[in-house]
Amino acid sequence: MGRGRKNGRDVSGWLVVDKPAGISSSDVVNKARWAFDAKKAGHAGTLDPEATGVLAIAFGEATKTVPYITDALKAYRFTVRLGQATNTDDTEGHVTSESDIRPTDADIIAALPAFVGDIQQVPPKFSAVKVDGQRAYKLARDGDDVTLAARDLWVESLDFIERPDADHVVLEMVCGKGGYVRSIARDLGEKLGCFGHVESLRRVWSGPFEASDGIAFAVLDQMAKSPELDAYLHPLETGLADLPELRCSVEAAAKMRNGNPGMVFASNVEYGDEAWASLDGQAVAVGIYRAGELHPSRVFAKTA
């Protein structure tokens, strides 16, 4: 998940960047790695270039916790442009269909429950989904007829926020891993009989990380290479917030860091649960709890 290099600092922790529009997620990660002079960095969930909001970047040992943030619930606030469909399902593409129909607020609210719960969603043709080993967006740009299979998606909630005017509606969605807001806008427009695409998109929060706590990209650039920048780092343990924490002894920590089961002090954990072991508040390992021991699947080096 994280990209590494030979030179640089052994930085470990999470950085929340409030990504601006007009820049790719990979460019933000590269800027952050350069700003911290970090050996290794990766992110938990790509945002489209024109999207804004939470981009959670992991450094060093924290990259081992990326899957837990990727799998966590995320919240998006987005504006749907009603009356138009585009080939990319956002403003980056060209208009393919138009309609004079404009649903009422009540119509929109009544349509939203169909997109909540366990749903099937077809990703946009201009997406990073692979088709026969190639990215769908590349095939679509080359003019190929791209057919993508529907995927399962858990949508916790989809709420009507406001209606600025007849052509626009602002919604907020909380969903699990792999959700495409562009597909929600497209499918909602089709259900309402008026077409639709995403005009603006902001990831409000992702797991334990909120946009309001993020560092602005411009500030990241301005503070690059300065010691004060480290104050923006969250501990790697933040990436394990959704898992139960089990304390352990020094001896058990040594065993787990060598890949062996170690005794832990359990409370509200059942046999077979995934959890993480800590020593003096620092993550030692993630693994499966069995009969008083944690069997590690990921181990963490000491970071302090």
C-alpha positions in Angstrom: 0.0 0.0 0.0 2.8 2.4 0.9 5.6 3.5 -1.4 9.1 3.4 0.0 12.5 4.8 -0.7 15.9 4.2 0.7 16.6 7.7 2.0 14.5 9.8 4.3 13.2 9.8 7.9 11.6 6.9 9.7 8.3 8.8 10.2 5.3 6.8 11.5 1.8 8.1 11.9 -1.2 9.4 10.1 -1.6 12.8 8.4 -5.1 14.1 7.4 -4.9 16.4 4.4 -7.9 18.5 3.4 -7.4 17.9 -0.3 -8.2 20.8 -2.6 -9.9 20.4 -6.1 -7.7 20.1 -9.1 -5.0 17.7 -7.8 -4.8 14.0 -7.8 -4.6 11.9 -4.6 -1.2 10.5 -5.6 0.2 14.0 -6.1 -0.9 14.9 -2.5 0.8 11.8 -1.2 4.0 12.6 -3.0 3.9 16.2 -1.7 3.3 14.9 1.9 6.1 12.4 1.7 8.5 15.1 0.4 7.3 17.6 3.1 8.0 15.1 5.9 11.1 13.6 4.1 9.4 10.3 4.9 10.8 6.9 3.7 7.4 5.3 3.2 3.9 6.7 2.6 0.5 5.6 1.3 -3.1 6.7 1.4 -6.4 5.1 2.5 -8.9 5.8 -0.3 -8.5 7.7 -3.6 -10.4 10.9 -4.2 -11.1 12.1 -7.8 -9.0 15.1 -8.8 -11.9 17.5 -8.6 -13.1 16.1 -5.2 -12.1 17.8 -1.9 -11.9 16.7 1.7 -10.3 14.0 3.8 -7.3 12.3 2.3 -5.7 10.1 5.1 -2.0 9.5 4.5 -0.1 6.9 6.4 3.7 7.1 7.0 6.0 4.2 8.0 4.5 1.7 10.4 1.1 3.3 10.0 0.9 2.0 6.5 0.2 -1.4 8.0 -3.1 0.0 9.4 -4.3 1.4 6.0 -6.7 -1.5 5.3 -8.7 -0.7 8.5 -9.2 2.9 7.3 -10.0 1.8 3.8 -12.7 -0.6 5.1 -14.2 2.0 7.5 -17.3 4.0 6.9 -16.9 7.3 5.1 -19.1 10.3 4.6 -19.5 12.4 1.4 -21.4 15.6 0.9 -22.1 16.2 -2.8 -24.1 18.3 -5.2 -26.1 16.6 -8.0 -26.8 18.5 -11.2 -30.2 17.4 -12.3 -31.3 17.4 -15.9 -28.1 16.2 -17.4 -26.1 13.0 -17.8 -22.4 13.0 -18.7 -20.2 10.2 -20.0 -18.0 10.5 -16.8 -21.0 11.0 -14.4 -19.4 14.3 -13.3 -18.5 17.7 -14.7 -15.3 16.4 -16.3 -17.1 14.7 -19.2 -19.4 15.8 -21.9 -23.2 15.9 -21.7 -24.8 12.8 -23.2 -28.5 13.3 -22.3 -30.7 16.1 -21.1 -34.2 16.5 -19.7 -36.5 19.4 -18.8 -38.0 17.3 -16.0 -37.3 18.6 -12.5 -38.4 16.5 -9.6 -39.8 18.1 -6.5 -38.1 17.9 -3.1 -40.6 15.3 -2.1 -39.8 13.2 -5.2 -36.1 13.2 -4.4 -36.6 12.4 -0.7 -38.9 9.5 -1.6 -36.3 8.1 -4.0 -33.4 8.0 -1.6 -34.3 4.9 0.4 -33.8 2.7 -2.7 -30.0 3.6 -2.4 -29.7 2.7 1.3 -28.6 -0.6 2.8 -27.1 -3.5 0.8 -27.3 -2.3 -2.8 -25.8 -3.2 -6.1 -23.8 -0.4 -7.9 -22.3 -0.3 -11.3 -19.1 1.8 -11.2 -18.7 4.7 -13.7 -17.1 3.7 -17.0 -14.4 6.3 -16.3 -13.1 4.6 -13.2 -10.0 2.7 -12.0 -11.9 -0.6 -12.1 -9.9 -3.2 -14.1 -11.4 -4.9 -17.2 -9.3 -7.7 -18.6 -6.2 -6.3 -16.9 -6.8 -2.7 -18.1 -8.3 0.3 -16.3 -11.8 1.1 -17.4 -11.1 4.8 -17.8 -8.3 4.0 -20.3 -10.6 1.8 -22.4 -13.3 4.4 -22.2 -10.9 7.1 -23.4 -9.9 4.9 -26.3 -13.5 4.7 -27.3 -14.1 1.1 -26.3 -17.5 0.0 -25.2 -16.9 -0.6 -21.5 -19.3 -2.9 -19.6 -18.8 -3.1 -15.9 -20.4 -5.6 -13.5 -22.5 -4.4 -10.6 -20.7 -4.5 -7.2 -22.1 -4.9 -3.7 -22.1 -1.7 -1.6 -23.2 -1.0 1.9 -24.8 2.5 2.3 -25.4 3.4 5.9 -27.5 6.5 5.0 -28.3 8.9 2.2 -29.8 12.2 3.3 -31.4 15.2 1.6 -29.5 18.3 2.8 -30.8 21.2 0.7 -32.1 22.3 -2.7 -30.3 25.4 -3.8 -32.3 25.7 -6.9 -34.4 23.6 -9.3 -31.3 22.2 -11.1 -29.3 21.2 -8.0 -29.7 19.1 -4.9 -27.2 18.6 -2.1 -27.0 15.1 -0.5 -24.9 13.4 2.2 -24.0 9.7 2.0 -22.3 7.5 4.6 -21.1 4.3 2.9 -18.6 1.4 3.1 -15.6 0.5 1.0 -15.8 0.8 -2.8 -18.7 3.3 -3.1 -18.9 5.6 -6.1 -20.7 8.8 -5.5 -20.9 9.4 -9.2 -22.8 6.2 -9.7 -25.3 7.3 -7.0 -25.9 10.6 -8.8 -26.3 8.9 -12.1 -28.7 6.2 -10.8 -30.7 8.7 -8.8 -31.1 10.8 -11.9 -32.3 7.8 -13.9 -34.7 6.8 -11.1 -36.2 10.3 -11.1 -36.4 10.3 -14.8 -34.4 13.5 -15.2 -30.7 12.3 -15.5 -28.0 13.6 -13.1 -24.3 13.8 -12.5 -22.0 15.0 -9.7 -21.2 18.7 -9.8 -19.1 18.8 -6.6 -18.0 16.3 -4.0 -16.4 16.5 -0.6 -15.4 13.7 1.7 -16.4 15.0 5.1 -14.9 12.2 7.2 -13.2 8.8 6.8 -13.2 6.4 9.7 -11.8 8.4 12.7 -10.5 11.2 10.5 -12.4 14.5 9.8 -11.8 17.1 7.2 -12.1 19.8 9.8 -9.0 18.4 11.5 -7.0 18.2 8.2 -4.1 20.3 7.2 -4.6 22.5 4.1 -2.5 21.5 1.2 -1.1 25.0 0.9 0.0 24.9 4.6 1.6 21.5 4.0 3.6 23.1 1.2 4.5 26.2 3.3 5.6 24.1 6.3 7.5 21.5 4.4 10.7 20.1 6.0 10.0 22.1 9.2 10.0 20.3 12.6 6.7 22.0 13.4 5.0 19.9 10.8 5.2 16.7 12.9 2.6 18.3 15.3 0.0 17.5 12.6 0.7 13.7 12.8 -1.8 11.4 14.4 -0.4 8.2 16.1 -0.5 5.1 14.0 -2.9 3.6 16.6 -5.6 6.0 15.3 -5.8 3.7 12.3 -6.9 0.9 14.7 -9.7 2.8 16.3 -12.4 0.3 15.1 -10.7 -2.7 16.7 -10.6 -3.6 20.4 -7.3 -2.9 22.2 -5.8 -5.6 24.4 -2.9 -4.7 26.8 0.1 -7.0 27.0 3.3 -7.5 29.0 6.9 -6.7 27.8 7.5 -10.4 27.4 4.3 -11.0 25.3 5.1 -8.0 23.2 8.5 -9.5 22.3 6.9 -12.7 21.3 4.3 -11.1 19.1 6.9 -8.8 17.4 8.6 -12.1 16.4 5.4 -13.4 14.9 4.4 -15.7 17.8 1.3 -15.7 19.9 1.4 -13.6 23.1 -0.7 -13.4 26.2 -3.0 -10.4 26.4 -5.3 -9.0 29.0 -8.8 -9.3 27.4 -12.1 -7.9 28.4 -14.9 -7.5 25.9 -13.4 -9.7 23.2 -14.6 -13.1 22.0 -12.7 -16.0 20.7 -11.8 -15.4 17.0 -12.2 -11.6 17.2 -9.7 -9.4 15.4 -8.0 -7.1 17.9 -4.7 -5.3 18.5 -2.2 -5.6 21.3 -0.6 -2.6 23.0 2.3 -2.0 25.4 2.2 1.3 27.2 -0.3 2.6 24.6 1.9 1.7 21.6 0.7 -0.8 19.0 2.5 -4.1 19.1 0.5 -6.3 16.7 -2.9 -6.9 15.1 -4.2 -10.4 15.1 -6.9 -12.9 16.1 -7.7 -13.4 19.8 -7.8 -17.1 20.9 -8.0 -18.3 24.5 -6.0 -15.5 26.2 -3.5 -15.0 23.4 -3.3 -12.7 20.3 -2.1 -14.6 17.2 -0.4 -11.8 15.2 -1.1 -11.2 11.5 0.6 -7.7 11.4 3.4 -6.7 13.8 4.7 -3.2 14.4 8.2 -2.1 15.1 8.8 0.2 18.1 8.4 3.8 16.9 9.6 5.6 20.0 
